[in-house]
Amino acid sequence: MSFYKESLAGETDNYIHLRASAEGASPTDVLRKLTAEVTDTVRRIDAITSVDPGLAALWKRFFQASASCRVAAFLAPSVRV
């Protein structure tokens, strides 16, 4: 989400643009690729932690809290999380 805000502001000194430059790809292609990589990673962590209910619950709480912080920061940019 910060990439979206940075793009609107015309900022290019960020991970997506740097990776796009290094890979010779467009920022949009890198964002799509990164989204797929993160989704795959979350699915792998879900699979790994599923063998232990306590660990799975801990992972889900961490993931949900992390996602909530990101969304809150995006919706209320004046609030630092």
C-alpha positions as CSV (number, residue, x, y, z in Angstrom):
1,M,0.0,0.0,0.0
2,S,2.9,2.4,0.6
3,F,4.0,1.8,-3.0
4,Y,0.6,3.1,-4.1
5,K,1.0,6.2,-2.0
6,E,4.6,6.7,-3.1
7,S,3.6,6.3,-6.8
8,L,0.9,9.0,-6.4
9,A,3.5,11.3,-4.9
10,G,5.9,10.5,-7.8
11,E,8.5,8.8,-5.6
12,T,10.7,6.2,-7.2
13,D,13.3,5.6,-4.5
14,N,11.6,2.5,-3.2
15,Y,12.0,-1.3,-3.3
16,I,9.6,-1.8,-6.3
17,H,11.4,0.7,-8.5
18,L,14.8,-0.4,-7.5
19,R,13.9,-4.1,-8.2
20,A,12.3,-3.1,-11.5
21,S,15.5,-1.4,-12.5
22,A,17.6,-4.4,-11.5
23,E,15.3,-6.9,-13.3
24,G,14.7,-4.7,-16.4
25,A,11.0,-4.9,-15.7
26,S,8.2,-2.4,-15.2
27,P,7.2,-1.5,-11.6
28,T,3.8,-2.9,-12.3
29,D,5.2,-6.3,-13.3
30,V,7.5,-6.3,-10.2
31,L,4.5,-5.5,-8.0
32,R,2.5,-8.4,-9.5
33,K,5.5,-10.7,-9.1
34,L,6.1,-9.6,-5.5
35,T,2.4,-10.1,-4.7
36,A,2.6,-13.7,-5.9
37,E,5.8,-14.3,-3.9
38,V,4.3,-13.0,-0.7
39,T,1.1,-15.0,-1.3
40,D,3.2,-18.1,-1.8
41,T,5.2,-17.4,1.3
42,V,2.1,-17.0,3.4
43,R,0.7,-20.3,2.1
44,R,4.0,-22.1,2.9
45,I,4.0,-20.7,6.4
46,D,0.3,-21.7,6.8
47,A,1.3,-25.3,5.8
48,I,4.3,-25.4,8.0
49,T,2.5,-24.1,11.1
50,S,-0.6,-26.2,10.6
51,V,1.0,-29.2,12.2
52,D,1.0,-27.4,15.6
53,P,-2.3,-25.7,16.5
54,G,-0.6,-23.3,19.0
55,L,2.0,-22.2,16.4
56,A,-0.7,-21.9,13.8
57,A,-2.8,-19.6,16.1
58,L,0.3,-17.5,16.9
59,W,1.2,-17.1,13.2
60,K,-2.4,-16.1,12.3
61,R,-2.5,-13.5,15.1
62,F,0.9,-12.1,14.0
63,F,-0.2,-12.0,10.4
64,Q,-3.6,-10.3,11.2
65,A,-2.0,-7.8,13.5
66,S,0.7,-6.9,10.9
67,A,-1.9,-6.6,8.1
68,S,-4.1,-4.4,10.4
69,C,-1.2,-2.1,11.1
70,R,-0.5,-1.7,7.4
71,V,-4.2,-1.0,6.5
72,A,-4.5,1.5,9.4
73,A,-1.3,3.3,8.3
74,F,-2.7,3.5,4.7
75,L,-6.1,4.8,5.7
76,A,-4.8,7.3,8.3
77,P,-1.4,8.5,7.0
78,S,-1.0,11.0,9.8
79,V,-1.1,8.2,12.4
80,R,2.3,6.5,12.8
81,V,2.1,2.7,13.5
